[in-house]
Amino acid sequence: PAVATTRVRLMSDWHRRGGGQSPTGCACILSIGGVGCALLLGSAHPLVSLAICLAAPASFYIAIRRLRASRTRCPALFAITCATVLLAYICVAVVTAILRVVLLWEHMSLNLLWILTCLSIRRTRTASLPGSIDDSVESGHGDTGGGSEGGGADVCSICERSIQHLDHHCWWLDCCIGRPNRRSYLITLILCIATGCYGILLTTTSICTPAIYMDWFLLPADCRFLYYDGLHSFAVSGCALVLTCAILLLCELIVQLTLITAGATWHELSRSSSSTFDMLLTLMSRLTRRHVGVCATAWLDLCLHWR
């Protein structure tokens, strides 16, 4: 009873501070099963793996557009994120451990990066956020339209909470990204990309014939027998999944770095532009007019004062 009471209090405090909703057990099971089936199908043939890697981002993009239009939260997408992180780790760490061609320090480095990634995701979701709309309006910090430079708070249409320097609602983490957790979000993106690239490097040099460069750096050289058996094909399918996610995260990281340099937020641009293309044009226009000293001040503020 004491443990249950503590858990209820913690969860209530989490939702009161603006944290994301927890996905149900059914959503977690379905997400793991769906991602696992995609990996198994991709291990059947390289063209199937390529088709899945191309179709998955497009289908998720359509789903997110519909969710944004309906303004409803979807904790199931966070369950898919957790399932992808877990199964990608299994594809990389377990497969390389079975093949026994990776050194101990390489395994330890991969496990450390994976743990840091999970902790960074948790930090981004559980960062302290302001209260509800009613609390923010009563305190005079409602939707002031201040954007990134106005110092005000904006109301997220999905979470219905007032977030200082709101940038966007991240569907994959099921939480809002703003001043309280934007730095943690950037660290999460960097760690995910670094972990994915390092895992791909370990896996490909394990299942392919590697070549050594500069007497210490290994790269895959002969990859003609990738689908030699089930283990190798499963590892290739996992690498394709990780590579697809890493490319998408890299694009998001570039957008975030550009927004910070331009002193803007995605939420601010969406209110002044009607389409994504117009938003990008507005962002580039603001970036070209931005003084170097002002850009440095924005980055210094992010590093020193943002969480």
N, C-alpha and C positions, 0 to 999 in steps of 0.2 A: 504493500500500500504506500509506503513512504517513497519508494522509487517511482511508482506511478504518479503520485502527487507532484513530485519534483519534475517529472517529464512534462506533465500538463502545464505547470507553471512556466517552465522554460519555453514550451511551444507557444504559450499565450504571449509571453514577452517577445518572442521572435516575431509573431504576426503583428503585435502592437508596434514594434519598431520598423515594420515594413518588409520583413523577410519574405521569401517566396513560400508558396504552399508546398507541402510534402506530397509527392506522388503516392498513389495507393499501391498496395501490394500487387493487385491485378495489373496495373499499368507497368510496374517494374518487370513482372514476369513476361508480359507480352512484348515489352521492349527488348529484353534479353533474347527472347525467342525470335523476334523479328530480325534483329541484327545478326544473331547466330545463323538463321536461315539464309540471310543475304551472303554471309561469309561462306557457307557451304555451297550455295549456288555458284558463287564466284570461283570456287576452287574446282568446278567442273571443267571450265574452259576459259581461256583469257578473254575471249570476246564477251562472254557472259559477265565476267568481272568488270570489263570496261563499260558495258551497258548499264550495270548497276551503279557504277561510280558516276555516270553521266545522268542517269534518271533520278537518283536519290536527291541531289541538290535541287533539281527542277521541281520535283514533287513537293519537297519541303518549302520551297519558295512560294508555290501556289497556296499551300496550306497556311503559311504565315500571313500571306496577304488576306486570306479570308478571315483569319483570326483577328487581324488588325482592323478589318472592316467591321467585324461584329463586336470588337472591344471586349473579348473574353479571354481569361487566363487559361493556360493549358499546361498543367504540371506534367502531363505525359511527355512533353518534349524534353523536360529535364530528366525524366526517366530514360529517354532514349540517349541523352548525353551520358548519363551514368553507365548505361549498358555499353555504349561505344567505347568509353574509357576502359571499362573492365575487360571487354573482349579483345580490344586492341592490345592491352597489356598481356593477356593470355597468349595471343598470337605471337607476340614478340618474345616475351620473357620465357614462357614455357617451352616454346619451340626451340629457341636457342639453348635452353638448358638441356633439352632432350638430345640435341645434336652434339653437345659437349665440345664445341669449338670456340667458345667465347671465354675469355679470361675472367677471373674472379672480380677484378677491379672494374671490368666493364659491366658485369652484372650488378655490382654494387652501385655504380654510377647510374645505371638505368633505373634501379629501384629507388634511388634517392630522388631522381628527377620526377618519377611517378608519384612518390609520396608528397613532394613539394607541390606538384600540380593539384593533387586532391586537396591539400591544405589551402592552397590559394583559391580554389573554387569555393571551398567552405567559407573562407574569409570574405570573398566577394558577396556571397549570399547573406551572410549573417552580419555584415557591417551595419552599424547603427544608422538608422534612417529616421527622418521626422515622423510625426504621428499622422493621424488621419486628416482628411480635408477639413473637418469641423475644427479640429485643434489648430490647424495652421491658419484658418481664416480668423478664428478668434484672437490669435496672437498677432495678426497682421502680417503674416508671411504667406499669403495665398499666391495665386497665379499672378505674379506681378509683371510677367513678360520680360524679366530682366535678362534671360538667357545666360550666356556664359560670362558676360562682363557686367551685367546689371546687379549682381549680388542677390537677386531675389530667388524665390522658389517657384517651381512649376508643378502643376498637378498632372500626374500620369493618368491618361484616360483608361489604362488597362487595370492598374492597381488601385486607382482612385486614392492616391496618397500624394502629399506634397513633398517633393524632393528638391533640395537645393541644387542648382545648376544641373537640372535634369538633362541627360543626353538622349537616352532611348530606353525602351523596355526590352531587355534581353530575353527572348523566348526560350533559349536553350538553357539558361540558368534560372528562369522564372523569377526574375527580380529586376528592379530598375537600376540603371547605371547613372550615377550622378556624382556630385562632389564627395559624398561619404565613402564611395567605393570605386571611384574611377581609376585610381592608381592600382588598387588590387585587381581590377579588371584588366588593365594593361599587363600587369605581371602574370596574370593567368594566361593571357594570350601568348606571351613570350614563352612561358614554361610549356604550354601545350605544343607549340611549334618546335621548341628545342627537344622535348621528349619524343615527339613523333619522328623528327628527322634522325635523332640518334638511334631510335628503335629500328627505323628502316635500314640505317647503315649496318647495324649489328645483324639484322636478319638477312639482308641481301649478301653480306660477306660470309654468312654461314651457309646459305643454300646455294650460292654461286661460287665459282672459282675466283678467289680474290687476287688482286695485284697490289703490291706494295709500292708506295710513292714516298720519296724523301726519307726512306729507310724507317718509317714508322707509321705512315698513314695508309690504311687499307681501303680499297674501293673494289666493287664487284667488276670482274673482267669478262668471264665466260658464264653466261646465264642461259645456255641452250637447254638445260635439263631442269627447268623450274617445276614442271609438272611431272617429275619423276615418280612420285608416290603421293599418297594422301597428305602426309605431313608437310611436304614441300609445297604442294598446291594450296593447302590451307594457309601456310605462311605467306604465300604470294597474295592471296586474297586479302589477308589482313594488312599487308603492306599497301595494297591499293586503297583500302579503306582509310588507313592512316594518312596516306599521301593526299587523298581528296580533302580530308578534314584540315590538313596542314595548309593546303593552298587557300581554302576558304578563310581560315583563321588569319593567314598572312594578309589577305585582302582587307579583312576587318581591322587588323593592326595598322595597316597603312592609312586607312580612313581615319582611325582614331588619332594617329600621330598628326595627320594633316589638320584635323579639327582643333587639336590643342594648339598647334602652331598658329592657326588662323584666329584663335580666340573665339571659337564658335562651338555650338552644340548641334547635334542632329535634330533635336526638338525645335530649336530656334529656326533652323533652316527649313524645316518642314512647314512651319507656320507662314513663312514668307514665300515659299515656292510651291507650285502645284504638282510637279513631277520630280522623279529622282534625278533626271538629267538636268533640270533647272537648278536643283539643289547643288549638284556637283559644279555647275557653272558659277553659281553664287559663291560656293566655297573657294573655287580657284580665284575668283575675282577678289575676294577678301584676303586671300593668301598673298597675292601679288602686291596688294596695297599695304601689307603689314610691314612695319619697320622691324629691323633685326633686334633692336633693343627691347621692343614690346614682346616679340616672340620669346626672347630669353627670359623676360620677366614672367611670362605665362608658364614656362617650363619650370622656373625656379619656384613659383607658387605651387605648382603641382607636386614637386619633390618635397617641399618643406611643410606645407600646410594640409594637403589633401591626404586622405587615408588610403 
